[in-house]
Structure formats: structure tokens, C-alpha cells
Amino acid sequence: MSKTISFKTYSAKPAEVDRKWYVIDAEGQVLGRMASEIAKVLRGKHKPQFTPHIDTGDFIVVTNAEKVALSGKKEEQKSYFSHSQNYRSWKKTLSKRAHTWNWGKRKASTSLESEALE
């Protein structure tokens, strides 16, 4: 006699999801490694009840984001591009200046207080 074992796939329901808040201190953390861990928690892949089509992720607050570390020579060499969908309208900014750049208004700002006042 053979016994048949049947398993059912668990699918989380939105009402069953238990969400938590996490506060992460980014001071001295490497940017890419920290970003991949944050993405995993935001998506909910760290939970055993992860379901791809249901939002099972948690909430995250990142503090000291301006003090994040870049590995290697990325501080001097990495660049970011932005454009407005017009021909030849792209802008290039090095990462050492990117933390002071206000991407939405296309002008450099010196601190968070000046962005809050605008």
C-alpha cells in the first residue's frame, strides 16, 4: 500500500499580513548592500509567508542617509544621469555632488532645510 501525501501551497491574504516598522541607521553602511537588504524587507521576502502577488513587506525609515559609505572609488567616479525626454536634455552629476542635488527642481541645494523651505 502506498500513501499519497498532498501539500497545499500557502497564499497570504492581505488581512493576515503582520507589518512592522524598522528604523535603519545608514551611517557607515555600504550603499549597495544596505539597499539590497532594504529592498528584501520592503518586498517581504524575509518572511515565511511571502506571496509574490500580495504586499507582505514591512515599513522602513532610514536615518543618516547622507552619511552612507560608497565602496572603492565610486565617490569620485560614479555618475548619475537625468533627462526630461527632450533631445539632448540629459544632465550628468557625479556621486560626490548627488547628495546635494535636488533632482525635481534641477538646482543644487546645500541642505535639507533649504529644500523644506521651498
DSSP file (Angstrom, degrees, kcal/mol; ACC not computed):
  #  RESIDUE AA STRUCTURE BP1 BP2  ACC     N-H-->O    O-->H-N    N-H-->O    O-->H-N    TCO  KAPPA ALPHA  PHI   PSI    X-CA   Y-CA   Z-CA
    1    1 A M              0   0    0      0, 0.0     2,-0.4     0, 0.0     0, 0.0   0.000 360.0 360.0 360.0 135.0    0.0    0.0    0.0
    2    2 A S        -     0   0    0      2,-0.0     2,-0.4     0, 0.0     0, 0.0  -0.927 360.0-142.5-114.4 138.4    1.3    3.4   -0.8
    3    3 A K        -     0   0    0     -2,-0.4     2,-0.6     2,-0.0     0, 0.0  -0.807  11.6-139.6 -98.4 138.0    0.2    6.6    0.9
    4    4 A T        -     0   0    0     -2,-0.4     2,-0.6     2,-0.0    -2,-0.0  -0.853  12.3-157.6 -98.2 124.7   -0.3    9.7   -1.1
    5    5 A I        -     0   0    0     -2,-0.6     2,-0.5     2,-0.0    -2,-0.0  -0.886   9.7-168.5-101.9 126.6    0.9   12.9    0.6
    6    6 A S        -     0   0    0     -2,-0.6     2,-0.4     2,-0.0    -2,-0.0  -0.954   3.0-166.8-118.8 136.0   -0.6   16.1   -0.6
    7    7 A F        -     0   0    0     -2,-0.5     2,-0.4     2,-0.0    -2,-0.0  -0.917  10.0-146.0-116.4 144.0    0.6   19.6    0.2
    8    8 A K        -     0   0    0     -2,-0.4     2,-0.4     0, 0.0    -2,-0.0  -0.906  21.6-119.1-109.4 140.2   -1.2   22.8   -0.4
    9    9 A T        -     0   0    0     -2,-0.4     2,-0.3     1,-0.1    -2,-0.0  -0.628  27.9-129.3 -78.1 127.7    0.6   26.0   -1.3
   10   10 A Y        -     0   0    0     -2,-0.4     2,-0.5     1,-0.0    -1,-0.1  -0.605  22.9-170.1 -78.6 134.8    0.0   28.7    1.3
   11   11 A S        -     0   0    0     -2,-0.3    40,-0.1    40,-0.1    39,-0.1  -0.977  19.1-131.6-127.8 117.6   -1.1   32.0   -0.1
   12   12 A A        -     0   0    0     -2,-0.5    44,-0.0    37,-0.3     5,-0.0  -0.349  15.3-143.0 -67.9 145.6   -1.1   35.0    2.2
   13   13 A K    >>  -     0   0    0      1,-0.1     3,-1.7    41,-0.0     4,-0.6  -0.848  21.7-117.4-106.7 147.3   -4.2   37.2    2.3
   14   14 A P  G >4 S+     0   0    0      0, 0.0     3,-0.7     0, 0.0    -1,-0.1   0.812 114.5  54.2 -55.6 -32.0   -3.9   41.0    2.8
   15   15 A A  G 34 S+     0   0    0      1,-0.2    -3,-0.0     3,-0.0     0, 0.0   0.730 105.3  54.6 -73.8 -20.7   -5.8   40.9    6.1
   16   16 A E  G <4 S+     0   0    0     -3,-1.7     2,-0.4     2,-0.1    -1,-0.2   0.539  79.9 112.3 -89.1  -7.9   -3.4   38.3    7.5
   17   17 A V    <<  -     0   0    0     -3,-0.7     2,-0.7    -4,-0.6    40,-0.0  -0.526  54.6-154.1 -76.0 125.3   -0.2   40.3    6.9
   18   18 A D        -     0   0    0     -2,-0.4     2,-0.4    38,-0.1    -2,-0.1  -0.886  15.6-162.1 -99.0 112.3    1.6   41.5   10.0
   19   19 A R        -     0   0    0     -2,-0.7     2,-0.3    39,-0.1    39,-0.1  -0.758   6.0-168.4-100.7 141.5    3.6   44.6    9.2
   20   20 A K        -     0   0    0     -2,-0.4    39,-2.8    39,-0.0     2,-0.4  -0.834  18.9-125.0-121.7 161.6    6.4   46.0   11.3
   21   21 A W  E     -a   59   0A   0     -2,-0.3     2,-0.4    37,-0.2    39,-0.2  -0.911  23.9-168.0-106.3 134.4    8.3   49.3   11.3
   22   22 A Y  E     -a   60   0A   0     37,-2.2    39,-2.7    -2,-0.4     2,-0.5  -0.970  10.1-156.7-121.8 138.7   12.1   49.2   11.1
   23   23 A V  E     -a   61   0A   0     -2,-0.4     2,-0.5    37,-0.2    39,-0.2  -0.975  15.6-166.4-113.1 122.0   14.5   52.2   11.7
   24   24 A I  E     -a   62   0A   0     37,-2.9    39,-3.1    -2,-0.5     2,-0.7  -0.930  14.9-145.9-115.2 128.6   17.8   51.7   10.0
   25   25 A D  E     -a   63   0A   0     -2,-0.5    39,-0.2    37,-0.2    37,-0.1  -0.842  12.3-170.6 -91.7 115.5   20.9   53.9   10.7
   26   26 A A    >   +     0   0    0     37,-2.9     3,-1.7    -2,-0.7    43,-0.3   0.429  39.5 128.8 -88.6   0.2   22.8   54.2    7.4
   27   27 A E  T 3  S-     0   0    0      1,-0.3    41,-0.2    36,-0.2     3,-0.1  -0.410  87.3  -4.2 -64.0 119.6   25.9   55.8    8.9
   28   28 A G  T 3  S+     0   0    0     39,-2.0    -1,-0.3    -2,-0.3     2,-0.2   0.377 100.0 132.7  81.1  -3.8   29.0   53.9    7.7
   29   29 A Q    <   -     0   0    0     -3,-1.7    40,-2.9    38,-0.1     2,-0.3  -0.541  65.1-109.4 -79.8 146.1   26.9   51.3    5.8
   30   30 A V  B  >  -b   69   0B   0     -2,-0.2     4,-2.3    38,-0.2     5,-0.3  -0.618  26.9-133.1 -76.3 131.9   27.8   50.4    2.2
   31   31 A L  H  > S+     0   0    0     38,-2.3     4,-2.5    -2,-0.3     5,-0.2   0.894  97.7  43.5 -56.4 -52.7   25.2   51.8   -0.1
   32   32 A G  H  > S+     0   0    0      1,-0.2     4,-2.0     2,-0.2    -1,-0.2   0.893 115.3  47.1 -66.2 -41.9   24.6   48.7   -2.4
   33   33 A R  H  > S+     0   0    0      2,-0.2     4,-1.7     1,-0.2    -1,-0.2   0.903 114.9  46.9 -66.7 -40.7   24.5   46.1    0.4
   34   34 A M  H  X S+     0   0    0     -4,-2.3     4,-2.4     1,-0.2    -2,-0.2   0.904 110.9  52.4 -67.2 -40.8   22.2   48.2    2.5
   35   35 A A  H  X S+     0   0    0     -4,-2.5     4,-2.2    -5,-0.3    -2,-0.2   0.876 108.4  50.1 -64.3 -38.1   19.9   48.9   -0.5
   36   36 A S  H  X S+     0   0    0     -4,-2.0     4,-1.7     2,-0.2    -1,-0.2   0.880 111.7  47.8 -70.4 -35.9   19.5   45.2   -1.3
   37   37 A E  H  X S+     0   0    0     -4,-1.7     4,-1.9     2,-0.2    -2,-0.2   0.902 112.1  49.8 -68.4 -40.4   18.6   44.3    2.3
   38   38 A I  H  X S+     0   0    0     -4,-2.4     4,-2.7     1,-0.2    -2,-0.2   0.904 109.4  51.9 -64.1 -40.6   16.1   47.2    2.5
   39   39 A A  H  X S+     0   0    0     -4,-2.2     4,-1.9     1,-0.2    -1,-0.2   0.880 107.8  52.3 -63.1 -37.9   14.5   46.0   -0.8
   40   40 A K  H  X>S+     0   0    0     -4,-1.7     5,-1.8     2,-0.2     4,-1.4   0.907 112.7  44.1 -65.0 -41.6   14.2   42.5    0.6
   41   41 A V  H  <5S+     0   0    0     -4,-1.9    17,-1.9     2,-0.2    -2,-0.2   0.887 111.6  53.4 -71.4 -39.0   12.4   43.8    3.7
   42   42 A L  H  <5S+     0   0    0     -4,-2.7    15,-0.3    15,-0.2    -2,-0.2   0.869 112.8  44.1 -63.2 -36.0   10.2   46.1    1.7
   43   43 A R  H  <5S-     0   0    0     -4,-1.9    13,-0.7    -5,-0.2    14,-0.3   0.757 111.1-122.3 -80.2 -25.5    9.0   43.3   -0.6
   44   44 A G  T ><5 +     0   0    0     -4,-1.4     3,-1.4    -5,-0.2    -3,-0.2   0.623  67.2 136.2  95.0  15.0    8.5   40.9    2.3
   45   45 A K  T 3 < +     0   0    0     -5,-1.8    -4,-0.2     1,-0.3     5,-0.1   0.619  64.0  67.0 -73.2 -10.6   10.9   38.2    1.1
   46   46 A H  T 3  S+     0   0    0     -6,-0.6    -1,-0.3    -5,-0.1    -5,-0.1   0.533  87.6  85.2 -83.7  -6.0   12.3   37.8    4.6
   47   47 A K  S X  S-     0   0    0     -3,-1.4     3,-1.2     1,-0.1     9,-0.0  -0.717  77.9-134.6 -97.9 145.6    9.0   36.4    5.9
   48   48 A P  T 3  S+     0   0    0      0, 0.0    -1,-0.1     0, 0.0    -3,-0.0   0.767 105.4  58.1 -68.8 -23.4    8.0   32.7    5.7
   49   49 A Q  T 3  S+     0   0    0      7,-0.1   -37,-0.3    -5,-0.1    -4,-0.1   0.090  76.0 151.4 -92.8  24.4    4.5   33.7    4.4
   50   50 A F    <   -     0   0    0     -3,-1.2    -6,-0.1    -5,-0.1    -5,-0.1  -0.337  20.4-178.1 -58.4 129.6    5.9   35.6    1.4
   51   51 A T    >   -     0   0    0      3,-0.4     3,-1.5     1,-0.1     5,-0.2  -0.994  23.8-141.9-131.0 124.1    3.5   35.6   -1.5
   52   52 A P  T 3  S+     0   0    0      0, 0.0    -1,-0.1     0, 0.0     4,-0.1   0.809  98.7  45.4 -59.7 -33.8    4.6   37.3   -4.7
   53   53 A H  T 3  S+     0   0    0      2,-0.1     2,-0.4     3,-0.0     0, 0.0   0.438 105.0  70.4 -93.5   2.0    1.2   38.9   -5.7
   54   54 A I  S <  S-     0   0    0     -3,-1.5     2,-1.2   -41,-0.0    -3,-0.4  -0.951  86.9-118.3-118.3 138.6    0.4   40.2   -2.2
   55   55 A D        +     0   0    0     -2,-0.4   -11,-0.1     1,-0.2   -38,-0.1  -0.634  46.6 157.1 -76.4  99.6    2.2   43.1   -0.5
   56   56 A T        +     0   0    0     -2,-1.2    -1,-0.2   -13,-0.7   -12,-0.1   0.230  32.1 121.8-106.2  11.6    3.7   41.3    2.6
   57   57 A G        -     0   0    0    -15,-0.3   -15,-0.2   -14,-0.3     2,-0.2  -0.170  54.2-127.4 -77.5 168.1    6.5   43.9    3.2
   58   58 A D        -     0   0    0    -17,-1.9     2,-0.3   -39,-0.1   -37,-0.2  -0.500  26.2 -99.1-105.4 176.0    7.3   46.0    6.2
   59   59 A F  E     -a   21   0A   0    -39,-2.8   -37,-2.2    -2,-0.2     2,-0.4  -0.773  35.0-164.7-100.2 143.7    7.9   49.7    6.6
   60   60 A I  E     -a   22   0A   0     -2,-0.3     2,-0.5   -39,-0.2   -37,-0.2  -0.991  13.0-167.6-134.0 136.7   11.4   51.2    6.8
   61   61 A V  E     -a   23   0A   0    -39,-2.7   -37,-2.9    -2,-0.4     2,-0.5  -0.994  14.9-155.1-119.0 124.7   12.7   54.6    8.0
   62   62 A V  E     -a   24   0A   0     -2,-0.5     3,-0.3   -39,-0.2     2,-0.3  -0.888  10.0-167.8-104.6 124.5   16.3   55.3    7.1
   63   63 A T  E     +a   25   0A   0    -39,-3.1   -37,-2.9    -2,-0.5   -36,-0.2  -0.774  67.2  20.4-107.6 156.3   18.2   57.8    9.2
   64   64 A N    >   +     0   0    0     -2,-0.3     3,-1.4   -39,-0.2    -1,-0.2   0.857  69.5 157.3  56.9  40.6   21.6   59.4    8.5
   65   65 A A  G >   +     0   0    0     -3,-0.3     3,-1.2     1,-0.3    -1,-0.1   0.774  66.2  63.2 -66.2 -26.1   21.3   58.6    4.8
   66   66 A E  G 3  S+     0   0    0      1,-0.2    -1,-0.3   -39,-0.0    33,-0.1   0.652  98.1  57.6 -73.2 -13.1   23.7   61.4    3.9
   67   67 A K  G <  S+     0   0    0     -3,-1.4   -39,-2.0     2,-0.1    -1,-0.2   0.131  75.8 133.0-102.8  19.7   26.5   59.5    5.8
   68   68 A V    <   -     0   0    0     -3,-1.2     2,-0.3   -41,-0.2   -38,-0.2  -0.409  53.6-124.7 -70.8 147.2   26.2   56.3    3.7
   69   69 A A  B     -b   30   0B   0    -40,-2.9   -38,-2.3   -43,-0.3     2,-0.4  -0.717  12.8-151.5 -97.7 143.8   29.5   54.9    2.5
   70   70 A L        -     0   0    0     -2,-0.3     5,-0.2   -40,-0.2     2,-0.2  -0.946  20.3-131.1-109.8 134.2   30.5   54.1   -1.1
   71   71 A S    >   -     0   0    0     -2,-0.4     3,-1.2     3,-0.1     4,-0.1  -0.495  65.8  -6.5 -85.2 154.4   33.0   51.3   -1.7
   72   72 A G  T 3  S-     0   0    0      1,-0.2     3,-0.3    -2,-0.2    -2,-0.1  -0.357 122.3 -33.5  67.9-142.1   36.0   51.6   -3.9
   73   73 A K  T >> S+     0   0    0      1,-0.2     4,-2.2     2,-0.1     3,-0.9   0.042  97.7 117.1-102.0  24.3   36.4   54.8   -6.0
   74   74 A K  H <>  +     0   0    0     -3,-1.2     4,-1.5     1,-0.2    21,-0.3   0.801  64.3  68.3 -64.6 -28.0   32.7   55.3   -6.5
   75   75 A E  H 34 S+     0   0    0     -3,-0.3    21,-0.7     1,-0.2    -1,-0.2   0.874 115.7  25.1 -58.0 -37.5   32.8   58.6   -4.7
   76   76 A E  H <4 S+     0   0    0     -3,-0.9    -2,-0.2    19,-0.1    -1,-0.2   0.744 131.6  36.5 -97.4 -27.2   34.8   60.2   -7.5
   77   77 A Q  H  < S+     0   0    0     -4,-2.2    -3,-0.2    17,-0.1    -2,-0.2   0.797  87.3  92.8-103.6 -31.9   33.9   58.0  -10.5
   78   78 A K     <  -     0   0    0     -4,-1.5    17,-2.5    -5,-0.3     2,-0.3  -0.402  53.5-170.7 -71.3 139.9   30.2   57.1  -10.3
   79   79 A S  E     -C   94   0C   0     15,-0.2     2,-0.4    16,-0.1    15,-0.2  -0.945  13.5-146.4-131.7 153.2   27.8   59.4  -12.1
   80   80 A Y  E     -C   93   0C   0     13,-3.2    13,-2.6    -2,-0.3     2,-0.4  -0.912  12.5-151.5-117.6 144.3   24.0   59.7  -12.3
   81   81 A F  E     +C   92   0C   0     -2,-0.4     2,-0.3    11,-0.2    11,-0.2  -0.910  14.0 176.6-117.9 143.2   22.0   60.8  -15.3
   82   82 A S  E     +C   91   0C   0      9,-1.9     9,-3.2    -2,-0.4     2,-0.3  -0.984   5.1 175.3-139.2 151.8   18.7   62.5  -15.5
   83   83 A H        -     0   0    0     -2,-0.3     7,-0.2     7,-0.3    -2,-0.0  -0.964  33.8-136.6-151.4 165.9   16.7   63.8  -18.5
   84   84 A S        -     0   0    0     -2,-0.3     3,-0.1     2,-0.2     6,-0.1   0.023  56.9-100.8-115.7  25.7   13.4   65.3  -19.4
   85   85 A Q  S    S+     0   0    0      1,-0.3     2,-0.3     4,-0.0     5,-0.1   0.477  87.5 120.3  69.2   4.6   12.6   63.2  -22.5
   86   86 A N  S >  S-     0   0    0      1,-0.1     3,-1.5     3,-0.1    -1,-0.3  -0.663  78.4 -84.4 -96.1 156.6   13.7   66.0  -24.8
   87   87 A Y  T 3  S-     0   0    0      1,-0.3    -1,-0.1    -2,-0.3     0, 0.0  -0.386 109.3  -6.6 -61.7 127.5   16.5   65.7  -27.3
   88   88 A R  T 3  S+     0   0    0     -2,-0.1    -1,-0.3     1,-0.1    -5,-0.0   0.811  94.8 126.2  56.1  37.4   19.9   66.3  -25.7
   89   89 A S    <   +     0   0    0     -3,-1.5    -5,-0.2     2,-0.1     2,-0.2   0.133  32.7 125.5-108.5  21.3   18.4   67.3  -22.4
   90   90 A W        -     0   0    0     -7,-0.2     2,-0.4    -4,-0.1    -7,-0.3  -0.518  43.9-154.1 -84.8 150.3   20.3   64.9  -20.1
   91   91 A K  E     -C   82   0C   0     -9,-3.2    -9,-1.9    -2,-0.2     2,-0.5  -0.949   2.2-151.7-121.5 141.7   22.3   66.0  -17.1
   92   92 A K  E     -C   81   0C   0     -2,-0.4     2,-0.4   -11,-0.2   -11,-0.2  -0.955  14.4-179.5-116.2 131.2   25.2   64.2  -15.6
   93   93 A T  E     -C   80   0C   0    -13,-2.6   -13,-3.2    -2,-0.5     2,-0.1  -0.997  24.2-128.5-131.2 132.8   26.1   64.5  -11.9
   94   94 A L  E >>  -C   79   0C   0     -2,-0.4     3,-1.5   -15,-0.2     4,-1.1  -0.452  27.0-116.5 -74.6 153.8   28.9   62.8  -10.0
   95   95 A S  H 3> S+     0   0    0    -17,-2.5     4,-0.7   -21,-0.3   -19,-0.1   0.772 112.4  64.7 -66.5 -25.2   28.0   60.9   -6.9
   96   96 A K  H 34 S+     0   0    0    -21,-0.7    -1,-0.3   -18,-0.3   -20,-0.1   0.751 114.3  33.3 -70.3 -19.4   30.1   63.3   -4.7
   97   97 A R  H X4 S+     0   0    0     -3,-1.5     3,-1.3     2,-0.1    -1,-0.2   0.519  98.9  84.6-104.5  -9.8   27.7   66.1   -5.7
   98   98 A A  H >< S+     0   0    0     -4,-1.1     3,-1.3     1,-0.3    -2,-0.1   0.808  80.3  62.2 -68.0 -29.6   24.5   64.0   -6.0
   99   99 A H  T 3< S+     0   0    0     -4,-0.7    -1,-0.3     1,-0.3    -2,-0.1   0.692 107.6  45.0 -71.5 -15.3   23.6   64.1   -2.3
  100  100 A T  T <  S+     0   0    0     -3,-1.3     9,-2.8     2,-0.0     2,-0.4   0.315  93.0 104.7-103.4   7.4   23.2   67.9   -2.5
  101  101 A W  E <   -D  108   0D   0     -3,-1.3     2,-1.0     7,-0.2     7,-0.2  -0.756  61.0-149.3 -96.0 130.9   21.2   67.8   -5.8
  102  102 A N  E >>> -D  107   0D   0      5,-1.5     4,-1.1    -2,-0.4     5,-1.0  -0.837  14.9-168.8 -94.9  98.3   17.5   68.5   -5.8
  103  103 A W  T 345S+     0   0    0     -2,-1.0    -1,-0.2     1,-0.2     3,-0.1   0.792  77.9  56.5 -64.6 -31.2   16.5   66.3   -8.8
  104  104 A G  T 345S+     0   0    0      1,-0.2    -1,-0.2    -3,-0.1    -2,-0.0   0.850 117.0  31.2 -71.7 -33.5   13.0   67.6   -9.1
  105  105 A K  T <45S-     0   0    0     -3,-0.6    -1,-0.2     2,-0.2    -2,-0.2   0.417  99.4-129.2-108.2   0.4   13.8   71.3   -9.5
  106  106 A R  T  <5S+     0   0    0     -4,-1.1     2,-0.3     1,-0.2    -3,-0.2   0.840  70.1 106.7  57.0  39.8   17.2   70.9  -11.3
  107  107 A K  E   <S-D  102   0D   0     -5,-1.0    -5,-1.5     0, 0.0     2,-0.2  -0.994  73.5-105.2-143.5 151.4   19.2   73.1   -9.0
  108  108 A A  E     -D  101   0D   0     -2,-0.3     2,-0.3    -7,-0.2    -7,-0.2  -0.510  32.6-165.9 -76.1 138.2   21.8   72.4   -6.3
  109  109 A S        -     0   0    0     -9,-2.8     3,-0.1    -2,-0.2    -1,-0.0  -0.921  15.5-149.4-121.8 153.2   20.7   72.8   -2.7
  110  110 A T  S    S+     0   0    0     -2,-0.3     2,-0.3     1,-0.2    -1,-0.1   0.739  72.0   4.3 -96.4 -24.2   23.0   73.0    0.2
  111  111 A S     >  -     0   0    0    -11,-0.1     4,-1.1     1,-0.1    -1,-0.2  -0.960  69.7-105.3-153.9 169.6   20.9   71.4    3.0
  112  112 A L  H  > S+     0   0    0     -2,-0.3     4,-2.0     1,-0.2     5,-0.1   0.798 114.8  62.6 -69.1 -28.5   17.7   69.7    3.8
  113  113 A E  H  > S+     0   0    0      1,-0.2     4,-1.6     2,-0.2    -1,-0.2   0.895 101.2  50.7 -65.3 -38.8   16.4   72.9    5.5
  114  114 A S  H  > S+     0   0    0      1,-0.2     4,-0.8     2,-0.2    -1,-0.2   0.845 109.9  50.6 -69.2 -31.0   16.6   74.8    2.2
  115  115 A E  H  < S+     0   0    0     -4,-1.1     3,-0.3     1,-0.2    -1,-0.2   0.868 108.9  52.0 -70.3 -35.7   14.6   72.0    0.4
  116  116 A A  H  < S+     0   0    0     -4,-2.0    -2,-0.2     1,-0.2    -1,-0.2   0.819 106.9  53.1 -70.3 -29.6   12.0   72.1    3.1
  117  117 A L  H  <        0   0    0     -4,-1.6    -1,-0.2     1,-0.2    -2,-0.2   0.731 360.0 360.0 -77.6 -21.7   11.5   75.9    2.8
  118  118 A E     <        0   0    0     -4,-0.8    -1,-0.2    -3,-0.3    -2,-0.2   0.476 360.0 360.0 -78.7 360.0   10.9   75.8   -1.0
